[in-house]
Amino acid sequence: MRKSIIIFLIFLSLISLTGCNLSKINIQDDNSSNIANGMTFFEYNNHIYHSGMNGIFKFNMNMKNSKRIIEGNFSTINIDNDWIYTGLYSKDRQGIYRVKIDGSTLEELTNLPGTFINKKDNYLYFSYNGINKLNIENKKIEKLAEDNSRYMYIFENSLYYINLSDNSKLYKINLATDEKKVIIEDEITFMVMEGDSIYYLSDGYIKKIKANGNENTVIRENEGVVSWLNVKDGIIYFSERDLKDNAWKVYKIDPNKQETMLIHEGIAKNLNIVDKYIFYYSEGNYHRMKLDGSDNETVKVQ
């Protein structure tokens, strides 16, 4: 048990430092912008699913009546066609797995500890010593690029990512032709994607750019250190540490108005947005609050 706790805490630390996660990607899905934030909460068929070191849990939309689907130390979850795609970390095995929605089946897809898992059709795309493509049915793996990648998202038929092998520039790969190109030269530390819009942190600013490389705009000059960022319906939510007193606060900003509103005081990591709530990690527990910061409560797993 102690070893499982340590492994899970290491996973959370990796997310804190690099945004690292085992994630899903289907940009048209309401869960997609959560990828860079760990994707530990996922809405599917009018229920909310949550993964962690004690298993995968299923909640009603009001977060009551939790039920553990399966035990284990799981990371990010992505649900499609009644299968949960996830990362499993335990003392005797690790890798990318899929779990039947009722917990009846646990299947290993690869023992590679891949990150930033994206699902499109019958394939998973993930980062591990490059960018890889996994056929879910026959489990064969094809390497698409040698790039050390972070924050991978799929929109239409292209995969977008931060290329750590080239000064953290924004790249995309055409999944039909394998053609690779630079979208923008900025050095990017964090990014999320909603629809065809990419929101990112670079050189002390929150910026936005279209997937085709057009309409690159500055949204906000940061006053402190912004470490977490997410987007819902074009509204940006971010966690910022004040440089004067080191206090953490969560803000929201409408890019069209560029008015910043304080919604929460306190540290908040891994900003997962599900339905009308922000789920976040703080002081050893997960919490949730409405998008305006009200009704803050601890997520209770029974």
N, C-alpha and C positions, 0 to 999 in steps of 0.2 A: 504494500500500500504506500509506504513512504517513497519507494522508487517511482511509483506512478505519479505521485504528487509532484515530485521533483521534475519529472519529464514534462508534465503539463505546465508547470511554472516556467520551464525553459521555453516551451512553445509560446506562452504569452509574452515572455520577454523578447522573443524573436519578432513577434508582431509589433511590440512597442518600438523596437529599434529599426525595423525594416519594413513594417507593414506586411510581413510574411504571413501567408495563410494558404490553406488548402481550399480553393474557392470554386464556385460555380460561375458559369457565364452564359447568360442568354439575355442580351441587353433589353429585349422587349419585356422581360419579366420585372415585376416591381421589386424583387429582391436584389437585382443586379448591382446597384450602387453600393451594396454592403461588402463587396468583395475585398476591397482594400482594408476594411475594418474587421476582418476575421470571419465574417459570415457565420456566427454562432447562433443566430436566430433566423428562422426561415418560415415564411407563410405559405401554406399549401392546403388546398381544399378546406378553407375556413378553420384551420387550426394553425397554431404556432409551434414549431419544433425548435428545440434548443439542445446544443451539444456541449459537453464539458468532460471533466476528468472522471465523473461518476456515471457517464452514459449519455444516451440520447433520450430526450424527454418530449412528450407531446402535451400541449396545453389547449384549452379552449381559447377563443380569441380574447376573453377577459383575463387570461392567465390564471385561471382557477382549474382545479381538478387535474393536476399533473399526473402523467403516467409514464413510467420508464419503459421505453421500447426495448432497449438492450443495454447491458452493462459494458463498461470499458472506458478507456481514456480517448475520447474522440475530439477532433478539431472541427474545422469548418464543415458545414453540411450544405448539400445541394440536392434538391428533390425533383425528380422527373419521372413520370409514368410509374408512380408507386415504388420507386427505388430511391434510396438515400445514398448519395455519393459523398464520401468522407475520408478523412485521414485517421488512421488508428495508431496510437502510440502506447505500447505496453512493454513490460519487461521481456516478453518472449516473441513479440512480433511488431512490425511497423510497416506502413505502406499505404497505398490507396485501396479502399474497399468500397463495396456497395452493400447496403442492408435493405432487406424488404421492409416496406412501410410498417408492417406489424411486428418486425423483429424476428421473424421466423427463419430468415436466411441471412448469413454473413458470408460474403464471397470476396476473396482477395483478387484484385485486378492486377496489381503489381506490388512487389516488395520495395520498390524504389520510393524513398521519402520525398515524393514530388510536392511542389508548392504551386499556388496560384492555379488550381485546377479549373478548367473551363470545359463545359459540356456543349457540344453542338452535334445534333443528329446522333450517330452511333459512335462518336469519338469523344475522348477526353484529351484536352491539351493541358500540359503542365510543364513547370520549370524544374529541371534537375540536370545539371551539367549541360545546359542548353534548353531549347524549347522542343518538347516531344509531343507526338501524336499517338494516342493509344486507342486501338480498336477494342471496343468493349466486349464484343462477342468472341473474337479469337485471341485477344490479349496481346497481339503483336504491337510493337512500338517502333515508330519511325521518327528519326530526328529531323526537325525542320530547320533548326539554326543552332549554331554554337553559342549564341549570345547568352550572357548571364542576365536574366530578365526578372522584372518585378512588376506587380500590378497589371496582370494580363486581363484584357477584356476583349470580347468578340462583339463586333457590330456588323450586321449584314454578313459579308463573306470575308472579312478581314479581322486579324488579331492585332490588337494594339497593346503596346507594352513599353516600359521604361528599360532602355538598354544600358545596363551597368557597364557593359564592355565598351561603351562609347560615350563616356561622360554623362550618363543618365539622360540621354536625349530620348524624345518620344519617337518610337518606330511603329511601323505596321507591316504585317505580312499578309499578302493575298493568299487565302487558303486554297484557292483554285489553281494558282500558277506558282506559288511559293516565292513570288517576287517580294523583295524587302526594300523598304524606303524610309527615309527620315521624314517625319512630319514637321518637327520644329527643333531648333538647335538649343533651346533653353535647357539648363541643367535642372532636372525635376527631382524633388525629394518625396513627393506624395501625389497621387492622382486618383480620381474616381471618374466614372463615366455614367451618364444617363442619356439614353437615346443616342443621338449623334453629337452630343456635347461632352467635352472633356474638361474637367475642372482640376486644377493642379496648383501645387506650391512650388515657387521658384524665386530665389533671391529675395526673400522677405515679402513676397506678394502672393495673393490669391489671384489666379488667372483662369481664363476660359478660352477654349479654341474648339472649332468644329472638327469633326473627324476627317474632313477633306483638307484640313490645314488652313481654312479661311476663318475670318472673324476672330483673330487673336486679340483679346482685350484684357485689361487689368481691372479686376473687380475691387481689390482692396489692398492698401499698403498695411502690412501687419504691424501692430504696436508692440507685440510680444512674440513668443515662440508658438507657432501653430503646429500641433503634432497630429491632430486627427481632423478629418474633413469628410462630410457626406452631403448628399444632395437629394432632395425630394421635390418633384414638380418644379424644378428650376430654382428652388430656394436652398441656399447653402447653410449648413450647420457646421460649426467648427469649435474645437477645444483649444484654448490659448492660455499660455502661462505668462503672467505679468513679469517683466524683467526687474521691476522695482521691489516687489514683495514676494515674488515666486508663487503668487496665488493663481490657481487655475479657475477659468470661467468658460462657460459655453455660450456662444453667440449664434444668432441667425442673421442672414443678410439676403435681401432681394437684389440681385444684380441689376435689375432695371431701375431701382430707386437708390441703390448703394447706401442704404440706411442700416446700420448695425444695431441689433437689439440684444441685450443681455437676457438670457433665459435661465441660466443656472450658475451658481457659485460652488466650486468644488471640482476636484479632479474627475475627469470622465474620459475613459479610453474606449477604443473600439466602438464607435458610434454606429450601431446598427439601427436602421430605420425600417420598421415593420408596421403596416397599417398607419395609424395616426400617432405612433409612439416612437421615441428614441430609446433604444436599449443600450446600456453602456456598462463598463466594468470599472469599479472603484473600490479600493480598500478591501479586496478579497471577496467581493460579492458583485453580482449583476443587479442592475436597477433598471427601471424604466420611468419615463416621464412623457407627457404629451409634447407635441411639437412646439408649444408655447412655454414649456418648462413647468407647467402645473401638474398636479397629481403625481408627484414623485414617490416611488415606492420600490422596495426591494423585491426582486424576483425570488419567490420561494419555491424550491424544488423539494417535493415530498418523496 
